[in-house]
Amino acid sequence: MGTLNTYRAGADEDGHFGIFGGRYVAETLMPLILEVEQAYARYKDDPAFCEELAYYLQHYVGRPSPLYHARRLSEHLGGAKIFMKRDELNHTGAHKINSTMGQILLARRMEKPRIIAETGAGQHGVATATVCALFGLECVIYMGETDIKRQAPNVFRMKLLGAEVVPVTSGTGTLKDAMNEALRDWVANVDNTYYLIGTVAGPHPYPTMVRDFQCVIGDETRTQMMDAEGRLPDTLIASIGGGSNAMGLFHPFLDDASVEIIGVEAAGHGLNTDKHCASLAGGRPGVLHGNRTYLLQDDDGQIYDGHSISAGLDYPGIGPEHSWLHETGRVSYVSVTDAEALDAFQLCTCLEGIIPALEPAHAIAHVMKIAPDLPKDHLLVMNLCGRGDKDVFAVAEMLGVTL
Amino acid sequence: MSFETRIDRLFKNLKDQGRGALGVYVTAGDPDFDTAQKILNGLPEAGADMIEFGMPFSDPMADGPAIQAASLRALANGQTLKKTIKMVRNFRTRDDVTPIVLMGYFNPIYAYGVDLFLEHACEAGVDGLIVVDLPPEEENDLCLPALKAGISFIFLTAPTTTDARLPRVLENASGFIYYVSIKGITGTASSTAAQIKPNIDRIKAKTSLPVAVGFGIKTAANVAEFTSIAEAAIVGTAVVNIIADHLDDDNRAQAGLVEAVHKFVGELASGLRETSK
């Protein structure tokens, strides 16, 4: 495929990135989807909206997050100069709040008093419950029963914040089922409810809108790297479930041809097993949750339940723009197993004193694979998009430690 | 539309008879292929004028617990879209009159391949398609190819569909218009004929196509009520519940299941015939 003039122009007016994206929703929701699109178009460049968002990102979320040179990890691996974009230091402990803050300001302008959201690892649920508490809005979070068990601390956090956490038992009780249930709620409560989607997926305008709110990660990285090293990074690496942290880091660099960009999918027990959630490596295009994208599915088009050690990556699809970037070849997508992520989790903790979430541990695992063979002046940025406090109990269990 | 389908003929005939139509929804392959085939085959005799035949999907976002469970039962017993089409083909060897509309979600059709699906559905005797997650905005995917292949593409309209939007929904509509009577998923809330009449009238002012009302219609009295303001009433969850009530702990069909479904459909139809317009 030839090189495009820009990789940053999408989505088109119908919400498509090439053949991906779109608005595959029931008619009952369609008028509301169009309303969200119009509202976002109206406010995204509105000075008062941007000013308010910037205020909360700085004073409430704690942005900008540092771009940290991980010296000991770099020395240990013996190659590239590794930087970590510290989005785990955001209020609530992950990148999710970048988008929930933007969307809650939009929901308020749309005068929707009730907010619903789906969550897998619970980070998006906590970030949503947090902004709802901040602005006094009703909050209902749909979470798979399996995830509720493995992410107990986040469930309690959401409840403390005043949210109702609804356990989802359909399917295997993970993120995809939670999203189905949130869509069902939305259809029944269209008049007063805003669906605050957590990743760069769903019907247009969500993939574009969530991406735009997450681009603060990449925009800051560009400025910080120029300040620190006087040039752009050579390689960007981020983990991908739906793909919002990755898109936020990648998108501002897509048109910089010198920057190599790598997304890391979760290979679970391995791509040769049926227990993974690497949609690009192991799936094919299909339609689910409002958009066309790569999905894990059988020959009949039935969706598989993904598997990952990390609840946040445990989704059988991926944001449509990632599918497009995969097919155009601008971004390389690789995968990392549960075991490799667990090793990376421990290495990062020991060497840097930072306990990463299991999601970015996948990105660290890929850094461990490629950094040793890169020259010492190679600037490598990985997105440390969440902290691992929520995972310590699950990790203890996997390591056979009784707490 | 230039082609006349079984759907068109049904509504023409019923208009002459002065009564509305009963549409019955069942999920293909629920609880298993053979039982579902028997249910399907006997529906016209039981009193169904038109059949909405559900294509099971792993993630039925617009359906309530009853139809979700029906889908999962069918899939657990190996139902595929190929088998669903085969069931229609089997049905057509005995009945060449009753319209069958396949209802479901796009991904299984997309996975099958749109052109191949339309070819096979056409051959098997499918009359129309209701695909919940294909609004007019995505009409290129299936709606326009279906019309070309001679299969009606039935659009949903909802209480949220505004006057400004309605012409867009009606633009490529064929067969009939499916009016979703509530804001919500299948098998949950209900509305009354009086509540939805303004919206039905709004649709009728803009199209000559028949209007079928669905979602929340459960009894013979409901069927009578809604066919007084629209050309058809569609019952789904209440029928699926009869199936669920006749399963053992392993979701296997118990004796009398097929008869119970047909008996219930007969009751629904009786309401319709007694109160013809």
Chai-1 contact restraints between the chains, C-beta under 6 A:
chainA,res_idxA,chainB,res_idxB,connection_type,confidence,min_distance_angstrom,max_distance_angstrom,comment,restraint_id
A,G22,B,E138,contact,1.0,0.0,6.0,A-B,restraint_1
A,R23,B,E137,contact,1.0,0.0,6.0,A-B,restraint_2
A,Y24,B,D133,contact,1.0,0.0,6.0,A-B,restraint_3
A,Y24,B,E138,contact,1.0,0.0,6.0,A-B,restraint_4
A,A26,B,A62,contact,1.0,0.0,6.0,A-B,restraint_5
A,A26,B,V132,contact,1.0,0.0,6.0,A-B,restraint_6
A,E27,B,P135,contact,1.0,0.0,6.0,A-B,restraint_7
A,E27,B,L156,contact,1.0,0.0,6.0,A-B,restraint_8
A,E27,B,A158,contact,1.0,0.0,6.0,A-B,restraint_9
A,T28,B,A158,contact,1.0,0.0,6.0,A-B,restraint_10
A,T28,B,T160,contact,1.0,0.0,6.0,A-B,restraint_11
A,M30,B,P135,contact,1.0,0.0,6.0,A-B,restraint_12
A,P31,B,T160,contact,1.0,0.0,6.0,A-B,restraint_13
A,P31,B,T162,contact,1.0,0.0,6.0,A-B,restraint_14
A,N180,B,D59,contact,1.0,0.0,6.0,A-B,restraint_15
A,N180,B,M61,contact,1.0,0.0,6.0,A-B,restraint_16
A,L183,B,M61,contact,1.0,0.0,6.0,A-B,restraint_17
A,R184,B,I185,contact,1.0,0.0,6.0,A-B,restraint_18
A,V187,B,G184,contact,1.0,0.0,6.0,A-B,restraint_19
A,V187,B,I185,contact,1.0,0.0,6.0,A-B,restraint_20
A,A188,B,G184,contact,1.0,0.0,6.0,A-B,restraint_21
A,V190,B,T160,contact,1.0,0.0,6.0,A-B,restraint_22
A,V190,B,K183,contact,1.0,0.0,6.0,A-B,restraint_23
A,G286,B,N107,contact,1.0,0.0,6.0,A-B,restraint_24
A,G286,B,Y110,contact,1.0,0.0,6.0,A-B,restraint_25
A,V287,B,F106,contact,1.0,0.0,6.0,A-B,restraint_26
A,V287,B,N107,contact,1.0,0.0,6.0,A-B,restraint_27
A,V287,B,Y110,contact,1.0,0.0,6.0,A-B,restraint_28
A,D300,B,T80,contact,1.0,0.0,6.0,A-B,restraint_29
A,D300,B,L81,contact,1.0,0.0,6.0,A-B,restraint_30
A,D300,B,P108,contact,1.0,0.0,6.0,A-B,restraint_31
A,G301,B,N107,contact,1.0,0.0,6.0,A-B,restraint_32
A,G301,B,P108,contact,1.0,0.0,6.0,A-B,restraint_33
A,G301,B,A111,contact,1.0,0.0,6.0,A-B,restraint_34
A,Q302,B,S58,contact,1.0,0.0,6.0,A-B,restraint_35
A,I303,B,S58,contact,1.0,0.0,6.0,A-B,restraint_36
A,I303,B,D59,contact,1.0,0.0,6.0,A-B,restraint_37
